Amino acid sequence: MPVRFLNSSILRWPSKKQVDGALRQWVLEQDECLDDVMALGYFGSYARGTAGKGSDLDVVAILTESHLPFHQRSTHWNFLSIPVPVEAQIYTRAEWQQLAVNQPRFYNTLLQETVWIIPLSQ
């Protein structure tokens, strides 16, 4: 969310550096809760450096496994410390492998553009 610039009424959207730092801090604070995370990073406008006012942070994570359906996984992660809205795509290892087959274009975009905070080991 936007932050006030000093005493001005002008709102300034957080920079890539601020958002990257906030996500890295979030990972450090969540360390014990991320035991099943194989990889985690962000893609989209913040990764490309094209984020602007109103941009959200697109997070991708790969878990060893999960008993939750895909659409429910991100609801169990609290991203409130990140200064912009977060859209999380949380895959299991098997789903990640299927993504390469079922959506190769999106998969390749993720491989090329994602800034990995917890690196993906191939």
BAFI-146371 format. One record per residue: x, y, z of N, C-alpha, C in turn. Coordinates in steps of 0.05 Angstrom, whole numbers, plus 5000, padded with zeros to 4 digits. Atoms other than C-alpha are relative to their C-alpha. Example, Ala and Ser with C-alpha at 12.3 -4.5 7.8 and 13.67 -1.06 7.14 Angstrom:
<rs>
501849765000524649105156501850245000/498449764999527349795143498550225014/
</rs>
This chain:
<rs>
501549785000500050005000501750255000/498449765003502250704986500850125027/499049884975506251085038500250304995/499749715001506251835053502950074998/497349905003512452205031500450245018/499549804979514852595092497450125010/502449884990509553105111498150084977/501649945023506553145042497549844998/502550165004499652925021500449814976/499550175024502952584960500749725010/499450284993503051834964502049894980/497950125017508951444937499849705002/500150295000508550714917502749895006/497450114993514150274946501649914975/498250075022520150154901500649704999/499250285002522749484877501949925023/498150064978528349524928498649975027/501550024975523449644985498349745001/501750245001518849084963501749745001/498150234999524648594951501049965028/499150024972527348755020497949905019/502250094983520548665052499549704997/500550285004519647985020502349835012/497750144989526647765040499849995031/500449994971525247985112497749815008/502350184995518547615109501049715001/499050275001522246975089501649945025/498450044976527147055147498249965024/501850024977521447155196498249754999/501750245004517546555168501649745000/498250225004523546095168499049735010/500950264989520645555213497449904986/502650075013513945565175500549924971/499450055028517445475108501649744995/498450255002520444785120499449844974/500850155024516444485061500450164975/499649845024518345045013502649934987/497650065016523144824959501250244987/499149755013523445504925497950215004/501849774997520446194932501250244987/499049765012521046824891497750174990/502149835011517347364854500550054971/499949965029515847494781498250244993/501849785008511848004741501450275000/499049735003512648754742502350075019/497849944982517048784804502649864991/497650145010521848264776501150134975/499149885024522048614709500950295003/499449724995522949304741498150194987/502049835013516649574709497650075018/502249954981512349634772499550305002/500849724997508550274781497850025022/502149964980503150564825497749804996/502150205001498150024841500949714994/499050275007502649434822499949825025/499950204978502048804864502649844997/497750175001507548314880499149714994/500750275008506947644844502049815011/498250194986509947104888499449724989/500350285008511246394865501649845021/498750184982512945834913499549714991/500250285006514145094905500449855026/500050164976512544624962500649714994/499650295005514643894970497349874996/502750105003507243734979498150175017/502049864984500744015007497449854999/502650134998494143735030497850204992/502049795007490644395012499750024969/500349945028487744534943501550254992/498449775010491645034900498950275009/501349734995486645604910499950075030/500149944972486945554986502850045013/497449994988494445524998500950285009/499049734994495946264996498550135023/501549884978490546415048501249935027/498850084975494846075101502750155004/497549854998500746545089499350305005/500649724993500547245121502150184988/498149825014503647745074499550295008/500749724992501248365113502550185004/497649834997508448595125501250104974/499149915027509548675050498550264994/501349745003508049405032498350034975/501949995023504049234969498349745001/501650255001498548724955501649774988/498550245009501148014943498049814987/501550215014498447514893501949764999/498250234997501546834910499049764984/500550255014501746214865501849795014/498650194984503645634909499649724989/500150265013505144974873501349795017/498550224990507044294897502149924980/497950105019513143954866498749884975/501350145023508543524823498650204982/501449805016504344114801502050174984/498049855014510644504783501049854976/499150175023512943924739497949994979/502250005020506143894706499650274986/500249735012506244644694501750024975/498250005024512044534646498749874976/501450145022507644064606497450144992/502749895006500844384612500050304993/499949715006502845124609502950084995/497149965004509845134579500850294997/499349715004509645874560500250145028/500049884974507846094631502449895017/497850134986512845594660502750134992/497449885010518545874616500250295009/499949734991516646584635500850005030/499250014972517146394709503049935003/497150074998523946064698501850234992/498349795010526646664660499950255017/500449734987523847244701499950005030/500250014971523147004772502650085014/497849934982527647324824499749805024/500350204980528746724870501350095026/499049944974529546864944500949755014/499150274993529746134962500449874973/499450095028533245874899498849734993/501150245012530145354855502349824992/498050195008534644744850498849814980/501150155022533444394784500649715002/
</rs>
